[in-house]
Amino acid sequence: MTQTTPDNSTEALLGLLNAAPKSGSGGHRRRWLLLSGGAVLVLGALLLFGRGGNGVTGQYVTEEIGLGNLLVTASASGTLQPTKSVDVGSELSGTLASVLVQENAVVKKGQLLAQLDTAKLTDAVAKSGAAVASAEAAVAQTQATVAETKAALARMRHVAELSGGKVPAKTELETAEASLLRAVANEASARADVVQARASLKTDETNLAKATIRSPVDGVVLTRKVEPGQTVAAAMTTPVLFVLAEDLAKMELQVKVDEADVGNVKNGQTATFTVSAWPGRKFPAVIQRVGLGSTTTDNVVTYKTILQVNNDDLALRPGMTATASIVTASRDNALLVPNAALRFTPPTLGAAPPSRGLVSKLLPGPPPQAPKTRPSAGQPVATQVWVLGENGPQPVAVKAGVSNGRHTEVLGGELKAGMAVITDYQAEKK
């Protein structure tokens, strides 16, 4: 630290007055009067500005800069979720006859989870089966009719050939031909009825199969929302009976990143997070996706970001609230300057420490000028810090890089490791 002190101008002026001649010629007396008057004015100004005012002195606080590691992080909070969860529901309405699994149960794909009452569905299948049989019988009847009309038409044509066209009458022959066409059409309609009846039977069989609720994946039952005897109403929406997590060994952390930080958050960046259930333990994670769509809550804009999490020991559970720290930048062996030095500006000379004596109080000079540098687009930000020189604070131009809020990386300029930069000015009153 360097401290400034007032000079001895007052003592010098008093000595000048004491050394003035006490007697002499008239010319000497006039010169002495003029000198005495000027000294009195100067002394009054000194007392007014130097001692009659605040009498402010002070010192500059400095800090030596050096090389170090810089870690820039962005904080975000969110909840843990399974990588893939499945809502198992029922497409049918009915009464649950049985529920066969509990929460936390490990299930396999195709395993029976619950069973609806199938009495009505079984009756519907039987009814559809009877309809199929009836349709097939109708096809057999139409086939017989087709055969009969074909034979009758063939006999008439044979008789007409033997009689030379005299018998049967032409109208009778035309009627027989039309009867054959109608019989063929009826057969086609009966076959279509068979197809329709079989489709209805298949639908009823499918509904009967859906009355048996089975697991679509290998996983764990997270939530069981129904009990045996409960009525399931699948009218407008599919009711959810179970929620299954496919694999809890791999989870995802869904956090909301503030709009001020989202520009520095990228896929593949590492992060750590903590949960209340395990205080003091930090879990690793990797950013998998940064959402493009925003969410506004209480005028705060955030972006949904997904972090991939390994949960091999199953210590983490879905729904846990987590606070993540995302590493957006990391620098090793970088020249670091405290942010207070970048924000520091020396006091104006009118309020500066009176180290320059009386003249600096009466005739304040121009304030120090900052280096006239202008950062170009895409380049690090040009700024400056202040160091103590022989004539007081001196500006040093630097190019600042990333910052973690306490220190900033220096990418260029005249600043070197080991130099002391000014971070503050502390004024003292006498």
Steps between C-alpha positions, in 0.01 A plus 500: 500500500616855425385791717513871407583781755470883491813711421664778712380802297348664807823489695689645203264797470521574872878492478486744208295743706734476795801563278355819350690826583373691800638842394660672207446754230163587358551282188590203711199568719263504200644175363468344843135606526421349158681180592326483835157553340558226246626264769191569710273419202688178429496405865126562518440284196716229650306511825172499309579210266765313689393518863176689512334240274469127552873441518455173307790263455479141391671192371468274199428133558695277263505129425772301326381302200625160392430182305227259600213280390166657414170312502186673369168340592130562448251397766159348427241297689262228390374147568622149430296286263536151351657492157190320374175467690182333375143570607307172493126547460184327383318565176192325635252592768417250766564374848846390606478137606860488627818709533807280514799736562599751764714815483876442464432156349741395225304383197584339167358576160167317455452436872139517623434815701120514537184332372161650414174310544464312168143363529347743252799484270484120489131517409576747224759262356249214505240715330742607228601138446136405446464786252795365303346155489168645382672696226688193381171306487346778292789464257425128467135576426587753232740253345218243474275762345766584244540132410122457468452800272797397286349156445156643414651741252704221342185281449309786341782570261521132409122482435516815290782345295302178436177686409670740272420790732130436520495406868547626759391853431760768477367676810532179701860466392578860596338449840720197568812694408403785737436251780850365455649850525302573818617174655863583425457848652337353810794265539743794485297689762497196726877469473535869594281439805739225601794740482312757707398245761857375529624860548249551779614175659863614481412833663323327785791261543739798509288671765502180700881492476523866604309422814823339613745783581861397434832682536624645168864525619749360747514737793380601845152601616530861615132567564193280548182706470224235520368234735297182438128569460557852372303600191703621204327748269673538165269749334688805367849422633692187589522462879854438629523191722879473547811705431804290408865610479697303245845533663575695818874440462496775235307816577476855377505830682265759352611850603397852405793713381464878526509698176813682621692169515349299215738650243795334675333161555580239233442131441772281648596737783554342840310588813452396861183514706384445854176373653361548848489126565881475477648818651866553424502258207547627146369293210656533152293569189544588131281737299305304240271764352437874532146594409425769244155577635471732798277502806399823674410485870447822697672695218807272525599332173660156527595220262451131572831314503541122532800352686585130479559335838638158594319347797670163530463487880132610476564777752296745292124477464257655252357833611796607715578872484859567397722807468750470217823685439586492128863560400483747210873582483822368653843661481826356633803711589330822393596854604222608736410850610243576772178647370530782753807621310300514175227703669737740679528863387735741681334794679512834319797715581278753682414225750827314475750474787695828546832345405568768238485785754321829492509546122304183440230636734479844350553407136369150437634349183319280246411144612708213367396392152420137426674338205308566183436142394194364327431123491425361159209264439566143606803599708541495881366803685757781532508660841756629749633466850701741714842453657699729728780693332735777604235762424206307646253263330587407142260323259601171336295373205396133507280265300258318727372149438255288697412576861361303792377809685812536718788475253533564127737340253749739336557413133730785402650834593794624703394342826739232631492251783634646824381855431282668765174649376286750688169357619373779728567842652441554870465860615590607853409815689745677733 
